[in-house]
Amino acid sequence: MWLGEVSSLTFLGFALGLDAFSVSLGLGMQVMRLKRIFYIGIIIGIFHMIMPFIGISLGRRLSEEFSDIAIVLGGLLLIGIGAHMLFSTFRENDAPLQAPIGMGTFVFAFTVSIDSFSAGLSLGLSGVGVLLAIILFGVMSTVLTWTGFLLGRTAKGLLGVYSELLGGSILVAIGLNTLF
């Protein structure tokens, strides 16, 4: 049972971190120092720990009041987040990406981790281990952010859209697994 929870949370952390990966992949095409890439990855990891923690805490409170509906709501929420990621890949956005600097780094980290809040909310409804979830989310998003930046430096845009499709598909699959 514990191994199943770890693997599910790892896949979920991977899916949530793919948003940061895909944006970092695009940003990595710009000239950026490795020290800056390291710093941005750490900030994103911290946000991917804070946002789901808030969501899990709120979800636990809601699950106490709506225990019968909690699992269904959690599954539907994950499906909704995944579907949003899938559909957002087909939206045209030709604006060039700017490297996050100063407060922009925190805004960037917040925007790529907002889906972690929703996932945390659904996890709180299901009663998952808080510490395990937020550590896995933080580590996965940090590593994926660093990977995106470094691949962006070399690949120059090969995987961008496909990583969002993969992340959205994983979230939908986990949501369906939760429901059924």
Secondary structure as UniProt FT lines:
FT   HELIX           2..27
FT   TURN            28..29
FT   HELIX           34..65
FT   TURN            67..69
FT   HELIX           70..88
FT   TURN            89..90
FT   HELIX           103..126
FT   HELIX           130..155
FT   HELIX           160..179
//
